[in-house]
Amino acid sequence: MRKDSFIGRRLLPAFFLLAANACDVSAQSAGSSSGTEGALMFTSVLTLVLIAMLFLALVMPARDRQALTGALRRLRRYLLPGASDKVLEMDHEFDGIRELDNRIPPWFSTLFIGTIVFGVAYLLDYHVLGSSPLMADEYRNEIAAADLQHRIRIASEGSIDENALVALVDPEALNRGKSEFKKYCVSCHGSDGQGVVGPNLTDDYWIHGGGIKNVYTTIKQGVPAKGMISWQLVFTPKQIQEIASYVLSLHGTNPLNAKKPEGQLYGEPGSAGAQRPVRAQGSPGTKPS
């Protein structure tokens, strides 16, 4: 027995066993991971296996390669009976040009059969057996997983003493609060806090009380009756403190197109400007802080 043939006969089964194990491991990993990550992992492993198979076919001893080629030809003849390389001439001629009945290329027929097999497997997997989630189910699963991770992150950051809250003045903290305000609050309060649907945040009047504690509580609990959601499941306590501090930093900025005062005149307790709240003129608003 030739040495190269012996190596090929030993190497080929070992490779296919390794490829089968790799596909099995990737499939198990795909089942335990999220839908998108699992699909990418499985596809990556399968692609590497196909590339390795092509490389093996190139370096395989000639005798084994001929045997493998013959087996593939026999399989093609079984799947495509009657396939022939002979070109048939049709009984049709026009202006010296004869019509030929060219056969469909074998690679195209093989690819077409492959798509049918894939379609049947896809139908059974996704729509009959339901072993893999559809895109809508995968989306809902990922949203639920992201929500769970967000809740875990909020819980892991702990809580703060709301009775001892102070307005932050650190520029970095205010910039973080400004960033969140620009993302989530401008649709109701304007980019500069001048008020749009919600009230003006830059004057001395507050519907639900001013000061860091009242603003913090309003952001945390929201005002569902006026369309403002509770943000305590979106932001951590520290983030709410940063947003509330940024809102207070807008006081007295006098932005353009500011809405008229709404709510009650507010002064910090114990300060020189503190006074009994007085109802402001104008229609009731939906001031969130």
Order of alpha helices (4+ residues) and beta strands (2+ residues): alpha-alpha-alpha-beta-beta-alpha-alpha-alpha-alpha-beta-alpha-alpha-beta
